[in-house]
Amino acid sequence: MTATLTYQHPNEQGYYGRFGGAYIPEMLHRNVEELKARYLDIMYEPSFQKEFQLLLKDYVGRPTPLFLAERLSKEYQTNIYLKREDLCHTGAHKINNTIGQILLARKLGKTRIIAETGAGQHGVATATVCALKGMECIVYMGEKDIERQAPNVARMKMLGAKVIPAASGSKTLKDATNEAIRDWINNPVDTHYIIGSVVGPHPYPDMVARFQSVISEETRWQLKEKTGSELPTHVVACVGGGSNAAGAFYHFLDELSVQLVAVEAAGYGVNSGMSAATTQLGTPGILHGSKSLVMQTADGQVVEPHSISAGLDYPGVGPLHANLFASGRGTFVSATDEEALQAAFHISKTEGIIPALETAHAFAVLGKLQLKTTDTVVICLSGRGDKDLATYMKAMNI
Amino acid sequence: MSRIQELFIKKQHEVLNVYCTAGYPECNSTLTVMKALQDSGANLIELGMPYSDPLADGPVIQASSSKALENGMTLVVLFEQLKDFRKTIQTPVILMGYMNPILQYGFEKFCADAAAVGVDGLILPDLPEFEFETEYGPIIKQYGLDFIFLVTPETTEERVRKLDELSSGFLYAVSSSATTGKEKDFTAVEVYLQRLQSMHLKNPVLVGFGIKDRETFQSACKYANGAIIGTAYIQMLNETKNIEEGTRHFLQKVLGTTA
């Protein structure tokens, strides 16, 4: 498979096809260049791998189970496996990346950690690993999101992080990301920026994808054990920035028989003007340091997306995914707020698992995939739904 | 020879470049502000093209950009406003902005339109030198525009030399690795500026970030050809009722032309 590693790795300048790169101001050059020069060497050092693997096992709780969802399989007349990232410590896949990056930050000699967060899941995962390693932690979060996600704000504070409201622009995830990048510009020496998704300037998309790739690495051997084959026919994951999808797809990217299904948030509907389906609505542009598909006006101003799920509410998408979309390697579909809500209730009752709203989008498209009885479908169950209880309660009129 | 290069032949010391945001404070005040800057003694005008996500700007300039966007400023509107500006303004003008709006406008069309109306140079902080060299630089040169790279105290000597080589017009020395508007200790900055000065670069050097008054302007000018004021000027615009008068008072203070 070495001959066809085209979808997995960016080129030396950080491009996946036409997308990627590092469009950063000079003030960030040294930090990004240092990361670019060292991330692969550090990540694959035996001492790093030893500590990383041990923490994934004993702290995060890996490997996460691959669960055959029998009732769901019966309903869709196929074989559906759930990759249970919701069982990770802190309740979502986000911690796979933050564990990796905190160890990397220490190898780089950094003492101060900054992060952006939308729904608060990445913020909590970052605050968690900072507590674990005794590092200073500052999380930027949009003013609006702070109001919407009070429990996660409380969790971050309890873990010792400082939560700074992003009050600029639209006061949501994209602005929190801007503020975090500004913080990094203002603190170039002691600070490492833990980006939460496969976005940002090169090498972030590749680095985060590699840390999340443990999802598909485990899926392969787990499937082999259960079905005799390492390869499913479909892998389904929700995509905002795209970190859980990148992890779930990673070791199947160059297995062309595997259909990779990326589910975006359609909000009120793709063409409603209130949507976050970036590949459907976006055009090539530059956001947060890389060239990708971006939701923007004809004048090139970035627009504020909408999704019921704060984790998918992002006007861009990682360059890896933009390339999967543009090349046709990935199948990009979308689910509306309403479809996601229905799916969340359905999965809760069918499998006894309350999924995160983000994850619920992945389940919402099962009916649209024309699955065969012989198919093997892996759904990345990226997070648990506790954080979304307020939304679910509202939907139930509680 | 470009207007910017001509300026530096005539004037090597205390060159003052003032930043203003297109479409701020009102959509139609762009030319009023530019004219006021020229009449009050600015040697260069750096005209910001507003963007929704300006990573390298501080809160004051970002707020002015947001307001300008609300005011209806776009690149199409801007070039319409600038159509005849050379009839009244002779000062060299540099457009400063971010790549995304320019890509949507069309990079080559942008350069063509900028050159056609009489703009002299570009500062695009998020255009990296690799993409500059391989893709965009030749287009910029084709239309005779100067391109100004930024260097910071963290930029290695080798890289400063490379960015100097790629730049024309002048080199923009960020006085600290910080977004605009942050105050920093100016003595640390002097060491850095002396280092740049001792390198005998091809381009004149203007210092930006943290320049806000006569004192910081003079400190910057001690080791460089001049300086750039942005945040402090926008702050003045936020408060003034009269753009011409406010600008005159502000620049008199910076240039020391008043008691």
Interface residues (C-beta under 8 A of the other chain):
Chain A: Q13 G21 A22 Y23 I24 P25 E26 M27 H29 R30 S168 G169 K174 D175 N178 I181 R182 I185 N186 P188 T283 P284 G285 I286 L287 H288 G289 V294 Q296 A298 D299 G300 Q301 V302
Chain B: Y51 S52 D53 P54 L55 A56 G58 P59 Q62 A63 S66 L69 T74 L75 V76 Y98 M99 N100 P101 I102 L103 Q104 Y105 P125 D126 L127 P128 F130 E131 F149 L150 V151 T152 E154 T155 R159 L163 V174 S177 A178 T179 K182
